[in-house]
Amino acid sequence: MSTYPQRDKYWLDGTGTSNEHDNAPKPGALSRHAYYIYLTVNELTGSLYVGMHRSNPQEAWRAYMGSGTYLKTEARGYGVKNFSKKLLAYAEDGLEAKFLEARFIAKALRKGVHCYNSNQSEAVQRDCRDNLSQFAFKASFRGRQRLQYNLTLTEKAIAAGLDTAEHDDLTELRDGWKLALQLKDERYAATKRLDPKDWAEDKYGFDADDSKD
């Protein structure tokens, strides 16, 4: 039985499309390595996703473009044809692949690029504490009503009068919510598609007591 992971609903499948910016491995290269690290780029916005994947010489290069939730949301809006896939490195085992993946994510974040990778990544967790732009980019995938609610609560807390340190923290958080709403507006203007969380809020309503967003 093949050890290669089977395609499932979580995969972003780019098979059948092409992109002039793609950088595929040379013929035969994948068969000599257990894993590869890749970069999927939204060529319209510059946002990117870094991933690791088990090598499969029989698999078309664009058959697997990534499995990130934020990546899939924007790919549905902008179209997979506007996303490129580039080879970054090879790895000989899973541990090395995870190390290289984290290293390339951290490198991208240091450049200030919006990154689709999940907050589960240690590299992304560390950046979101220090990088307002990255925080806002991830927050922009939350529901619009949730974002507006968070913004209102933050502004009320600021108005209540706090010590300088707490005031500065909340002011930065307020700016993050505002930027997230702006990014959401820009994404909708470009794609004319609601984000999944916005669609759910429109269909089922918004519950301020529901902590899941």
Beta strands, then each sheet from edge to edge (+ up, - down):
strand 1: 35-42
strand 2: 48-54
strand 3: 83-91
sheet 1: 2+ 1- 3+
end
